[in-house]
Amino acid sequence: MQEPGWAGRETDVDRQIEKGYNLPIDASQRAEAEDDCKEMMENILGLYKNADKGCASKVMIVGEP
């Protein structure tokens, strides 16, 4: 017996596939993508460390016009 309201619901797996999570890629591509992501996050971290955080929606780099 299905629980009420189950008809038409997507499973978590269906949603993950639709979003592109857990796509089959080889280990070297995955490692390269992870390294690229880490590098980009390090770049962003530097921006936010030096930003005036008075309002999160208006982040400004200190010393920039």
Backbone as numpy.savetxt, mean C-alpha at the origin, in Angstrom:
# Nx Ny Nz CAx CAy CAz Cx Cy Cz
-26.63 -25.27 5.05 -27.46 -24.09 5.05 -26.58 -22.84 5.05
-26.92 -21.89 4.21 -26.15 -20.66 4.14 -26.64 -19.68 5.19
-25.72 -18.87 5.68 -26.13 -17.86 6.64 -26.94 -16.77 5.94
-27.83 -16.10 6.65 -28.65 -15.06 6.03 -27.79 -13.97 5.41
-28.19 -13.51 4.24 -27.47 -12.44 3.56 -26.22 -12.89 2.83
-25.96 -14.18 2.78 -24.75 -14.70 2.15 -24.79 -14.56 0.64
-25.96 -14.71 0.03 -26.08 -14.66 -1.43 -25.55 -13.32 -1.94
-24.67 -13.37 -2.92 -24.13 -12.16 -3.53 -22.87 -11.63 -2.86
-22.50 -12.16 -1.72 -21.27 -11.71 -1.06 -20.07 -12.33 -1.73
-19.04 -11.55 -1.85 -17.78 -12.09 -2.35 -17.00 -12.68 -1.18
-16.24 -13.71 -1.46 -15.37 -14.25 -0.41 -14.13 -13.38 -0.31
-13.40 -13.50 0.78 -12.16 -12.75 0.94 -11.18 -13.08 -0.17
-11.12 -14.34 -0.57 -10.22 -14.76 -1.64 -10.59 -14.06 -2.94
-11.88 -14.00 -3.26 -12.32 -13.33 -4.48 -11.90 -11.86 -4.47
-12.04 -11.20 -3.33 -11.66 -9.79 -3.23 -10.16 -9.61 -3.38
-9.38 -10.52 -2.79 -7.93 -10.43 -2.91 -7.49 -10.60 -4.35
-8.08 -11.55 -5.05 -7.73 -11.78 -6.45 -8.08 -10.55 -7.27
-9.26 -9.98 -7.04 -9.70 -8.80 -7.77 -8.74 -7.63 -7.55
-8.22 -7.48 -6.34 -7.31 -6.39 -6.02 -5.89 -6.67 -6.49
-5.60 -7.91 -6.85 -4.28 -8.25 -7.34 -3.33 -8.76 -6.29
-3.82 -9.10 -5.10 -2.97 -9.65 -4.06 -2.61 -11.09 -4.41
-1.44 -11.50 -3.98 -0.98 -12.89 -4.15 -0.94 -13.34 -5.60
-0.55 -12.43 -6.50 -0.42 -12.82 -7.90 0.83 -13.68 -8.05
0.79 -14.63 -8.97 1.95 -15.51 -9.16 3.08 -14.78 -9.89
4.18 -14.50 -9.19 5.37 -13.92 -9.80 6.57 -14.70 -9.31
7.65 -14.67 -10.09 8.81 -15.45 -9.66 9.56 -14.70 -8.56
10.42 -15.42 -7.88 11.11 -14.90 -6.69 11.96 -13.67 -7.00
12.62 -13.64 -8.16 13.47 -12.49 -8.48 12.64 -11.24 -8.72
11.47 -11.38 -9.37 10.59 -10.23 -9.58 10.05 -9.73 -8.25
9.70 -10.65 -7.38 9.18 -10.26 -6.06 10.24 -9.51 -5.26
11.47 -10.04 -5.26 12.56 -9.40 -4.53 12.84 -8.00 -5.08
12.83 -7.87 -6.40 13.06 -6.56 -7.02 11.95 -5.57 -6.63
10.71 -6.03 -6.67 9.58 -5.16 -6.30 9.66 -4.75 -4.83
10.04 -5.68 -3.96 10.18 -5.36 -2.54 11.29 -4.35 -2.31
12.42 -4.52 -3.01 13.53 -3.57 -2.88 13.12 -2.19 -3.37
12.40 -2.13 -4.51 11.92 -0.85 -5.04 10.98 -0.18 -4.04
10.11 -0.97 -3.44 9.16 -0.43 -2.46 9.89 0.12 -1.24
10.87 -0.62 -0.74 11.63 -0.17 0.43 12.38 1.13 0.12
12.96 1.21 -1.08 13.67 2.42 -1.48 12.72 3.62 -1.53
11.55 3.43 -2.10 10.58 4.52 -2.19 10.10 4.93 -0.79
9.88 3.96 0.08 9.45 4.27 1.44 10.52 5.06 2.19
11.79 4.74 1.96 12.88 5.49 2.58 12.88 6.94 2.09
12.62 7.14 0.78 12.54 8.49 0.23 11.39 9.27 0.86
10.27 8.65 1.00 9.09 9.29 1.59 9.33 9.59 3.07
9.97 8.66 3.77 10.26 8.86 5.18 11.07 10.14 5.40
12.04 10.37 4.54 12.84 11.59 4.64 12.00 12.84 4.49
11.06 12.81 3.58 10.17 13.97 3.38 9.34 14.23 4.63
8.77 13.19 5.19 7.89 13.36 6.34 8.65 13.70 7.62
9.88 13.23 7.76 10.67 13.59 8.94 10.95 15.08 8.95
11.14 15.67 7.76 11.48 17.09 7.64 10.27 17.98 7.41
9.09 17.44 7.49 7.89 18.20 7.19 7.32 18.87 8.44
6.67 20.00 8.21 5.91 20.66 9.27 4.60 19.90 9.39
4.37 19.26 10.52 3.22 18.37 10.66 2.05 19.04 11.38
1.88 20.34 11.18 0.78 21.04 11.82 -0.57 20.49 11.39
-0.71 20.16 10.13 -1.96 19.60 9.61 -1.59 18.51 8.61
-2.02 17.30 8.84 -1.61 16.16 8.01 -1.99 16.34 6.54
-3.06 17.09 6.25 -3.47 17.26 4.86 -2.66 18.33 4.15
-1.85 19.09 4.91 -1.06 20.17 4.31 0.41 20.03 4.70
0.99 18.87 4.44 2.39 18.63 4.79 3.27 19.51 3.92
4.19 20.25 4.56 5.10 21.12 3.83 6.53 20.77 4.22
7.41 20.76 3.25 8.82 20.50 3.53 9.43 21.78 4.07
10.07 21.69 5.25 10.67 22.85 5.88 11.77 23.39 4.99
11.76 24.71 4.78 12.79 25.35 3.97 12.46 25.40 2.49
11.34 24.87 2.09 10.93 24.92 0.69 9.87 26.00 0.54
9.90 26.76 -0.57 8.89 27.81 -0.78 7.51 27.25 -1.01
